[in-house]
Amino acid sequence: MSTMKAAVLKGPHTVVLEDIARPTITEPTDVILKVERTAICGTDLHPYESRLELEDDVVLGHEFLGTIVAAGPGVANFSEGDRVVASCVVSCGACYWCRRGNPGRCAGVRIFGMGITFGDLVGGQAEYVLVPNADLTLKAIPEGADDDDMLFVGDIITTGYEAVRRSIRPGDTVAIVGAGPVGLCAAMSAEVLGASQVFVVDRVPARLKEAEQYGAIPVNFDEVDPQDAVYDLTDWRGADLVIDAVGHETALQSATRLVAGGGTISIPGAYVEESIPLPFGELWIKGVTIEGGVANIVNYMDEVTTLIMAGKLRPSSLISHRMGLSEVSEAYRMFHEREATKIVLDPSK
C-alpha cells in the first residue's frame, strides 16, 4: 500500500505529521492531486480548537493547489498533468440548490478537512488529495498566473470577495470586523467593487496597518469605540454593508452596532454554535438584511481569477510565513497564537 505524509489532527491543539494511505480514485468523477502548495486557514482553527464534532483522526486543510496525477473516466474537463486549484467546498452540481446557483446550500455539501460535520472529506495538507466532482470543484491555473495568488482562489480571496459582491452597491460604505485573512481579502475586494469608504476593525496593529495598504481606514477597538469611529465618518448613518469576517459572537455583536438602517450584515465567518444572543429588535427596527452560510466558491472563482490576472486583487500579499509540511505542528501553534497572518506549507519539505 502506498503511503504519504499528511497533517493529522490528533486532538485539541495537537497536529502531527503522519504516514497515511495515499488516496485512490473511488468514483468516475474523482481526480488525485499532487499537492504543491497548501495553506492554514482561520476555519481550520474550528477543528483545531475542538469546536466541531470529530471522529477519529482528521487530515486538515482546504486551501491547496497542485498537479493532477490521476483522473477518473468521468472527468471531462481535466486530465493528468493539468495544474489546478480546488474549491474548498464540494457540491453535487445537480440538486435543487445547485441548479439555482447556490452550491453552498447543496444537500450534500462537503468541505475538505473539516471532519464529519462537513462530509468527512480528507484534507489537502498532505502530499496527495482526492478531489471529488472534479469538473465542478477545480479551476485551471492560467498560464502566467502566480501560484501564491491562485492558491487562495479556492477559499479566502473568493470567500471575502463573495461576502462583499453579493450585497454591495457602488458607493456603499463598508465596515469589516476582523483583520484576519478573510477580512483583509474582503477589504481589497470592497475597493475593487466600488466602495466609497472601507473600515477595518481589529485590535492587532500589524494587521490594521496591512488593511491601510488596501485603502481601508483602520479602527483599533482597544483605542476607540468602533461605532463612534464609523458613525463619525458616515454622517452618523453607519455602514451600508458590514462584514463579520471572524465567526464569533463578539464580532457579530459589533457588526449589529455598525450597520446602517436598511443595511446588510454579510457573514463569511464560520459559525458552528446552535444559538447566540442578538439584539433582534434593533435589527428588525433598522430593517437589516443578514447574509451568510457556506460560501458559493465555485460561482466566483472565474471572476476572482480574472481580477487577479488583471492585477486588481493580490491575495499573495497576505502571506507572512512559508514552512515545510514537516513543520505543521509549529505552524498551527503560530497561526493559533496570531503570530502569523497566513502560512503556506510546502508538502515536499
Buried (B, 14 or more C-beta within 10 A) or exposed (E): EEEBBBBBBEEEBEBEBBEBEBBEBEEEBBBBBBBBBBBBBBBBBBBBEEBBEBEEBBBBBBBBBBBBEBBBEEBEEBEEEBBBBBBBBBBBBEBEBBEEEBBBBBEBBBBBBBBEBBBBBBBBBBBBBBBBBBBBBBBBBEEEBEBBBBBBBBBBBBBBBBBBBBBBEEEBBBBBBBBBBBBBBBBBBBBBBEBEBBBBBBEBEEBBEBBEEBEBBBBBBEEEEBBEBBBEBBEEBBBBBBBBBBBBBEBBBBBBBBBBEEBBBBBBBBBBEEEEEBEEEEBEEBEBEBBBEBBBBBBBBEBBBEBBBEEBBBBBBBBBBBBEBBBBBEBBBBBBEEEBBBBBBBBEE
